[in-house]
């Protein structure tokens, strides 16, 4: 018999289960205040119109409003470590050459010749240049954006070379990431993120990591549906049942910070509330230590009397990371070592800055097709202690039929999870278009990041 549990509107926790903060408070190595904080507010319970996922006119409005006014992760600084290095970042029909002009000077030029508009660098390219030269008629620009050459200059007396500089987008860096914004009047990146969330992100010291793997795949769903698939742990019990024995899915914590950042914390080493009473502490530990693709395969699996799986996992993972990085992590909290932290930087970047799951997701609409999205996964690892930063891994592009498990640098177990996530998306896109119901109904707490995200989109698109 199913018992209906009464939850007050907007209650920020799963009833009859420990909250994320209660789980973290029992850890041996305590978490810092910014981990122990909460920032949830009820944002309404109205349906989200499905038109925004299916209407090409809405996609066009997004392109002309939202994408032109927001800060977007274009590349990592290690993509352009030396003066003259460049990286081409594309968004739908927009294209930018992100280049290092001096040690502390990074610029993003609109990727178009000022003569007749030819792209100066092809999409998806990177390299090192002393100039940006048009392949059509040979006009060229120095890496500082000033005009270098006008072919047959005598025929252009109406062009002032000193004023014919490459137009620029705004550029800022944070944690080793290079962000761009097309809006000349945009707030600073720090203002855009806000002081509280900025304090969280800087604590992770992401500038001390580098890209060890980079995987991309076109997903047959609108970019918003794709990004929203990763905003909640509500889907875990159905989509990823194999991880439920050791994942606090339904009691994950969700936080929002202003318009442009949200967070969730999903605790590991604890049983899903859906399976409470049916899984032992030993079962939880076995989930992580049995099998060739498990996180801690081959480790000692026998718990001592009174020992929790969460504490054993935190201790083992701390030891593993200390050995891998030759560093002392004794003062790093169990939560930072073990749990899944996810930050959304509006509109299209996910940071998973934790030590156990250091990743970045990026989502971009596919040019000319609002029903498709380019989804990218970057894996980050600490720079070696000798300070010699390795070159970032080259991107691996997966074809439609390929599994994430086939990508170089991808853990097979995690690749299988990404397959599960993305296989839902075609069905969701097609189901929304076939549905007689023209709205998505969201949970008040577990799907608050989706609601928050869509409300901010509304602000940009419709003012």
URHUZI-V415529 format. One record per residue. N is the residue number from 1. RES is the residue in one small letter. PSI is psi in degrees with one decimal (999 if undefined). D_FIRST is the distance of its C-alpha to the first C-alpha in whole Angstrom. Layout:
# URHUZI-V415529
N/RES/PSI/D_FIRST  N/RES/PSI/D_FIRST
This chain:
# URHUZI-V415529
1/x/128.8/0  2/x/131.3/4  3/x/124.5/6  4/x/124.5/10  5/x/126.9/13  6/x/122.4/16  7/x/129.0/19  8/x/144.1/22  9/x/123.6/24  10/x/3.0/26  11/x/131.0/24  12/x/52.1/26  13/x/159.5/23  14/x/127.7/20  15/x/154.3/18  16/x/30.3/17  17/x/149.9/19  18/x/142.1/23  19/x/167.3/25  20/x/-43.5/28  21/x/-33.4/31  22/x/-37.0/29  23/x/-46.9/29  24/x/-33.6/32  25/x/-18.9/34  26/x/-2.2/33  27/x/150.9/35  28/x/-44.8/39  29/x/108.6/41  30/x/152.5/40  31/x/150.1/39  32/x/167.4/42  33/x/-36.6/41  34/x/-23.6/41  35/x/-36.9/38  36/x/-0.3/37  37/x/160.8/37  38/x/145.8/34  39/x/68.1/35  40/x/143.8/32  41/x/144.9/33  42/x/132.2/30  43/x/20.6/32  44/x/172.4/31  45/x/19.4/28  46/x/151.9/30  47/x/152.9/29  48/x/123.6/32  49/x/135.3/34  50/x/-12.4/34  51/x/-33.7/38  52/x/-13.3/39  53/x/-13.6/38  54/x/-19.3/39  55/x/116.9/42  56/x/-26.7/46  57/x/-35.8/47  58/x/-40.4/45  59/x/-38.5/45  60/x/-39.7/49  61/x/-39.8/48  62/x/-43.8/47  63/x/-36.8/49  64/x/-8.7/52  65/x/-75.0/50  66/x/-53.6/48  67/x/-21.8/49  68/x/-5.8/53  69/x/5.7/52  70/x/156.9/49  71/x/126.6/50  72/x/137.6/49  73/x/115.0/49  74/x/-41.8/52  75/x/176.0/53  76/x/155.2/53  77/x/-30.4/56  78/x/-11.8/57  79/x/-26.4/57  80/x/63.7/60  81/x/-27.9/62  82/x/155.0/65  83/x/130.7/68  84/x/-17.0/68  85/x/143.4/64  86/x/160.5/62  87/x/126.6/59  88/x/122.8/58  89/x/125.1/55  90/x/143.6/54  91/x/106.6/51  92/x/-122.2/51  93/x/-7.7/55  94/x/147.2/56  95/x/140.0/57  96/x/141.8/59  97/x/109.3/61  98/x/120.5/60  99/x/151.3/63  100/x/116.3/64  101/x/-33.5/67  102/x/175.9/68  103/x/-42.5/66  104/x/32.1/65  105/x/104.7/65  106/x/134.1/62  107/x/159.9/62  108/x/109.8/61  109/x/140.4/63  110/x/128.1/62  111/x/70.7/62  112/x/135.9/65  113/x/139.8/69  114/x/3.1/71  115/x/-73.3/73  116/x/20.7/71  117/x/1.2/68  118/x/140.7/67  119/x/136.1/65  120/x/-28.0/66  121/x/140.2/64  122/x/152.2/61  123/x/141.9/58  124/x/9.6/56  125/x/160.6/59  126/x/163.8/60  127/x/-154.4/63  128/x/137.5/67  129/x/150.7/69  130/x/-12.2/72  131/x/164.1/72  132/x/107.2/70  133/x/132.8/72  134/x/128.4/71  135/x/-8.3/72  136/x/-56.5/73  137/x/1.7/76  138/x/6.3/76  139/x/146.9/76  140/x/157.3/74  141/x/143.2/73  142/x/164.9/73  143/x/-14.9/70  144/x/6.4/70  145/x/-8.4/70  146/x/149.1/74  147/x/132.2/76  148/x/-42.0/78  149/x/136.1/79  150/x/112.9/80  151/x/130.7/81  152/x/56.8/84  153/x/-28.0/84  154/x/-23.2/87  155/x/1.9/85  156/x/56.7/83  157/x/-17.4/85  158/x/-2.1/83  159/x/124.4/80  160/x/108.8/80  161/x/-35.9/79  162/x/-24.7/79  163/x/-4.6/76  164/x/55.1/74  165/x/153.4/72  166/x/127.9/68  167/x/148.7/66  168/x/149.6/63  169/x/162.2/60  170/x/146.7/59  171/x/136.2/58  172/x/159.3/56  173/x/152.1/55  174/x/122.4/52  175/x/30.6/51  176/x/-3.9/53  177/x/143.9/52  178/x/120.7/54  179/x/145.6/53  180/x/156.8/54  181/x/128.6/54  182/x/-11.2/56  183/x/114.6/56  184/x/-24.0/60  185/x/17.0/58  186/x/149.1/55  187/x/163.8/54  188/x/161.0/55  189/x/-37.9/52  190/x/-41.8/52  191/x/-39.9/51  192/x/-42.9/49  193/x/-38.7/47  194/x/151.0/47  195/x/-39.7/48  196/x/-51.4/45  197/x/-35.3/43  198/x/-39.6/47  199/x/-38.4/47  200/x/-51.3/44  201/x/-41.1/45  202/x/-25.2/48  203/x/-27.8/47  204/x/-14.0/46  205/x/52.8/50  206/x/-15.0/49  207/x/-16.6/52  208/x/17.3/53  209/x/165.6/51  210/x/163.0/52  211/x/117.5/50  212/x/-18.2/49  213/x/147.9/48  214/x/115.9/47  215/x/136.2/45  216/x/151.8/45  217/x/140.4/43  218/x/126.5/43  219/x/134.0/39  220/x/58.9/39  221/x/154.0/37  222/x/146.7/39  223/x/-31.2/40  224/x/-41.4/37  225/x/-39.5/34  226/x/-47.3/35  227/x/-35.6/36  228/x/-21.3/32  229/x/-22.3/31  230/x/10.0/32  231/x/-5.6/31  232/x/156.8/27  233/x/7.2/25  234/x/-29.1/22  235/x/-8.6/23  236/x/-46.0/23  237/x/-30.8/20  238/x/-42.2/20  239/x/-35.7/24  240/x/56.2/25  241/x/-21.8/22  242/x/-21.4/25  243/x/-9.6/26  244/x/-33.7/22  245/x/-14.8/23  246/x/26.3/26  247/x/123.6/25  248/x/72.3/24  249/x/-57.8/23  250/x/-16.3/20  251/x/28.0/23  252/x/155.4/26  253/x/137.7/28  254/x/132.1/30  255/x/149.2/33  256/x/145.2/36  257/x/101.8/40  258/x/-150.3/42  259/x/-25.5/42  260/x/0.0/42  261/x/139.1/40  262/x/169.9/37  263/x/149.6/35  264/x/152.0/32  265/x/120.9/32  266/x/117.5/29  267/x/141.3/29  268/x/157.5/29  269/x/13.2/29  270/x/155.7/26  271/x/146.9/22  272/x/138.3/20  273/x/-25.4/17  274/x/-24.2/15  275/x/13.1/16  276/x/133.6/16  277/x/-7.3/17  278/x/-4.4/17  279/x/129.8/21  280/x/166.7/24  281/x/-36.7/27  282/x/-38.5/29  283/x/-40.8/26  284/x/-47.1/27  285/x/-40.9/31  286/x/-33.6/31  287/x/-34.8/29  288/x/-14.8/32  289/x/0.0/35  290/x/134.4/34  291/x/151.3/36  292/x/-29.1/39  293/x/5.6/38  294/x/161.3/36  295/x/-39.0/37  296/x/48.0/38  297/x/136.1/39  298/x/-3.8/41  299/x/162.6/40  300/x/122.5/40  301/x/-4.0/36  302/x/115.7/36  303/x/146.3/35  304/x/162.5/36  305/x/129.1/35  306/x/-6.4/33  307/x/139.8/34  308/x/152.4/31  309/x/-38.4/31  310/x/-45.3/32  311/x/-41.3/35  312/x/-43.0/36  313/x/-41.5/35  314/x/-43.0/37  315/x/-44.3/40  316/x/-42.2/40  317/x/-35.1/40  318/x/-47.0/43  319/x/-40.7/45  320/x/-44.5/45  321/x/-34.4/46  322/x/-41.7/48  323/x/-40.6/50  324/x/-31.8/50  325/x/-1.8/51  326/x/48.7/54  327/x/162.4/52  328/x/114.1/51  329/x/20.0/47  330/x/-26.5/47  331/x/0.8/47  332/x/131.7/44  333/x/154.7/41  334/x/-37.9/38  335/x/-45.0/36  336/x/-33.8/39  337/x/-40.1/39  338/x/-41.4/36  339/x/162.8/34  340/x/113.6/33  341/x/132.6/35  342/x/125.7/36  343/x/127.7/38  344/x/124.5/39  345/x/106.1/42  346/x/135.7/42  347/x/-17.3/43  348/x/20.8/42  349/x/132.4/42  350/x/129.0/40  351/x/124.7/41  352/x/84.4/39  353/x/-0.8/41  354/x/164.3/40  355/x/-34.6/42  356/x/-23.5/39  357/x/65.3/38  358/x/100.8/42  359/x/166.4/41  360/x/137.1/42  361/x/144.7/41  362/x/140.6/43  363/x/132.5/42  364/x/140.7/45  365/x/146.9/45  366/x/134.2/47  367/x/123.7/50  368/x/2.7/50  369/x/99.6/46  370/x/-5.5/44  371/x/8.3/41  372/x/155.0/42  373/x/139.8/42  374/x/117.1/44  375/x/129.2/42  376/x/144.3/43  377/x/124.7/42  378/x/130.6/45  379/x/131.4/44  380/x/139.8/46  381/x/155.7/48  382/x/142.2/50  383/x/137.8/54  384/x/153.3/56  385/x/-22.3/57  386/x/-4.6/61  387/x/-3.3/60  388/x/106.5/61  389/x/119.0/58  390/x/157.7/57  391/x/145.1/58  392/x/146.1/54  393/x/145.5/53  394/x/152.5/53  395/x/139.9/51  396/x/116.4/49  397/x/120.3/48  398/x/140.0/45  399/x/166.7/46  400/x/-39.2/43  401/x/-9.4/42  402/x/146.7/42  403/x/150.4/40  404/x/-22.6/40  405/x/-18.0/40  406/x/-12.0/43  407/x/136.5/45  408/x/132.1/47  409/x/-2.7/46  410/x/126.1/42  411/x/129.0/40  412/x/-38.9/39  413/x/-40.7/35  414/x/-35.9/35  415/x/-37.7/37  416/x/-36.5/34  417/x/-43.1/32  418/x/-35.8/34  419/x/-44.0/34  420/x/-43.4/30  421/x/-48.9/31  422/x/-22.8/33  423/x/-22.4/32  424/x/-24.2/29  425/x/-37.1/32  426/x/-42.4/34  427/x/-37.2/31  428/x/-45.0/30  429/x/-47.3/34  430/x/-36.3/34  431/x/-40.7/31  432/x/-40.4/32  433/x/-25.1/35  434/x/-13.6/33  435/x/143.4/31  436/x/-18.6/31  437/x/123.5/29  438/x/31.8/32  439/x/151.2/30  440/x/131.3/28  441/x/121.8/25  442/x/149.3/25  443/x/149.2/23  444/x/-31.7/25  445/x/-56.7/25  446/x/-22.0/24  447/x/25.2/26  448/x/-31.8/29  449/x/-35.4/32  450/x/-46.4/31  451/x/-45.4/32  452/x/-47.0/35  453/x/-47.9/36  454/x/-32.8/36  455/x/-36.5/38  456/x/-39.1/40  457/x/-43.0/41  458/x/-40.7/41  459/x/-42.3/44  460/x/-42.9/46  461/x/-39.5/46  462/x/7.1/46  463/x/999/48
